[in-house]
């Protein structure tokens, strides 16, 4: 088996939106070499609101939340040393991403593109957070958005799709 970023998701939405392909392109674009794992879950508005409240202190529905397991790794090629003894059978667990499908549907309509594009973008956004990218500062946001758009174009999911 080749090294990749394997998506762990028990929801059929993962296959419907080809979430594994998003992870594959992100893994390749970021120059990763180790077998990595990422959990992806599609959650209800209530679930994401509760997570947002408990994890961030924000009492509202959001589109995507990510839970990186590593800090300070932006721009790095991850190695076993980054993970210490925390390994799974199939690789190293990078983090978790939760997507609110109802919010994704609303945003797809609002932005005038497909639900597939919106879901893939949100999953990618969460994956990039797990690789250490952020958008708190304007320059970080620009860097993260440019990287996301580059990957989305490779997936043939441009803004007008």
Phi and psi in degrees as a GROMACS rama.xvg file:
@    title "Ramachandran Plot"
@    xaxis  label "Phi"
@    yaxis  label "Psi"
@TYPE xy
-75.8548  155.141  UNK-2
-72.6718  141.565  UNK-3
-161.158  -178.644  UNK-4
-103.988  98.1179  UNK-5
-83.6936  128.478  UNK-6
-84.6154  128.275  UNK-7
-104.046  112.034  UNK-8
-153.468  125.889  UNK-9
-93.8837  4.17047  UNK-10
-96.2457  136.362  UNK-11
-64.4529  -17.6702  UNK-12
-60.6107  -29.127  UNK-13
-57.3995  -45.444  UNK-14
-74.9487  -38.1721  UNK-15
-56.1193  -40.0993  UNK-16
-102.332  7.29476  UNK-17
52.4828  50.0516  UNK-18
-61.6336  -31.924  UNK-19
-62.5547  -37.4333  UNK-20
-63.7845  -38.5219  UNK-21
-60.4227  -47.232  UNK-22
-62.6802  -41.0746  UNK-23
-60.3097  -45.1273  UNK-24
-67.5676  -39.3784  UNK-25
-63.7854  -44.9375  UNK-26
-57.4965  -47.0585  UNK-27
-65.2534  -47.2096  UNK-28
-61.5764  -33.9108  UNK-29
-87.4083  0.928979  UNK-30
67.4837  30.3683  UNK-31
-76.0563  154.833  UNK-32
-124.912  -29.3217  UNK-33
-83.2217  159.677  UNK-34
-74.4039  117.014  UNK-35
-119.052  156.25  UNK-36
-126.154  146.356  UNK-37
-139.783  134.083  UNK-38
-88.3995  134.296  UNK-39
-127.433  130.68  UNK-40
-130.625  139.307  UNK-41
-100.697  122.076  UNK-42
-124.296  162.211  UNK-43
-77.8346  170.186  UNK-44
-60.4729  -42.0849  UNK-45
-63.2999  -43.1274  UNK-46
-63.6856  -43.8974  UNK-47
-71.9003  -31.9397  UNK-48
-64.2956  -44.5198  UNK-49
-63.9344  -41.9571  UNK-50
-63.7522  -42.9541  UNK-51
-61.5538  -41.231  UNK-52
-67.9073  -48.071  UNK-53
-72.9522  -33.2192  UNK-54
-94.9687  -29.296  UNK-55
-123.282  -6.13498  UNK-56
71.6557  21.7667  UNK-57
-113.489  117.964  UNK-58
-92.5073  67.8674  UNK-59
-156.309  162.212  UNK-60
-75.2572  140.51  UNK-61
-131.941  172.786  UNK-62
-86.4645  -39.5299  UNK-63
-149.127  141.987  UNK-64
-128.304  141.841  UNK-65
-125.359  149.011  UNK-66
-130.226  84.3203  UNK-67
-67.3838  144  UNK-68
-96.4894  -6.98385  UNK-69
-125.159  149.433  UNK-70
-114.266  151.162  UNK-71
65.0724  35.7363  UNK-72
-112.114  5.69214  UNK-73
-54.3911  129.945  UNK-74
79.8476  0.272802  UNK-75
-96.7402  146.866  UNK-76
-84.5221  118.883  UNK-77
-74.8118  140.725  UNK-78
-126.461  167.835  UNK-79
-55.0374  -29.7773  UNK-80
-62.7768  -29.6932  UNK-81
-63.4606  -27.5861  UNK-82
-102.492  -6.40395  UNK-83
59.2074  -127.213  UNK-84
-96.3414  8.39088  UNK-85
-85.9073  82.2593  UNK-86
-124.728  148.532  UNK-87
-106.244  171.493  UNK-88
-58.6227  -39.3812  UNK-89
-93.5099  -4.35119  UNK-90
152.108  -159.761  UNK-91
-103.505  130.919  UNK-92
-80.2326  116.796  UNK-93
-85.2579  -36.0673  UNK-94
164.123  -170.208  UNK-95
-130.947  146.803  UNK-96
-130.371  130.928  UNK-97
-117.97  128.415  UNK-98
-118.73  131.328  UNK-99
-89.9209  107.067  UNK-100
-64.3152  -36.9797  UNK-101
-63.7501  -42.6532  UNK-102
-66.6825  -37.0822  UNK-103
-61.6876  -41.6618  UNK-104
-61.7673  -44.4398  UNK-105
-61.9689  -43.0443  UNK-106
-69.3285  -36.9533  UNK-107
-60.046  -43.9277  UNK-108
-64.6164  -45.3456  UNK-109
-60.6162  -41.1011  UNK-110
-88.568  -8.47134  UNK-111
73.8387  32.4312  UNK-112
-132.148  178.618  UNK-113
-71.2309  156.459  UNK-114
-63.1279  -36.9864  UNK-115
-58.7137  -46.1957  UNK-116
-61.6796  -43.8985  UNK-117
-65.2438  -45.6972  UNK-118
-63.1023  -45.1854  UNK-119
-61.9627  -40.5993  UNK-120
-63.3949  -43.7048  UNK-121
-65.6235  -41.7984  UNK-122
-62.5015  -45.3441  UNK-123
-60.3986  -43.0791  UNK-124
-56.1124  -46.877  UNK-125
-64.2983  -40.8313  UNK-126
-61.5011  -44.9439  UNK-127
-61.7921  -38.4927  UNK-128
-59.4998  -40.843  UNK-129
-67.5337  -21.6438  UNK-130
-92.4433  10.7737  UNK-131
96.4025  0.868209  UNK-132
-81.1474  150  UNK-133
-147.324  175.279  UNK-134
-139.251  31.9082  UNK-135
-71.7205  -49.3297  UNK-136
-91.9011  151.391  UNK-137
-58.2237  -43.4504  UNK-138
-67.3993  -34.0101  UNK-139
-67.306  -41.0778  UNK-140
-62.5987  -44.3439  UNK-141
-60.1353  -47.2321  UNK-142
-60.3217  -45.2421  UNK-143
-66.5945  -42.4288  UNK-144
-68.8224  -38.364  UNK-145
-64.2154  -41.7969  UNK-146
-63.9775  -44.2941  UNK-147
-61.647  -44.6038  UNK-148
-65.6069  -37.1115  UNK-149
-61.2855  -44.7992  UNK-150
-68.1016  -41.4994  UNK-151
-62.6697  -37.436  UNK-152
-65.3793  -38.8877  UNK-153
-64.1929  -30.0924  UNK-154
-80.3306  -3.20476  UNK-155
62.4548  37.8694  UNK-156
-122.734  65.0207  UNK-157
-69.745  171.263  UNK-158
-56.5857  -27.9476  UNK-159
-91.7121  8.55277  UNK-160
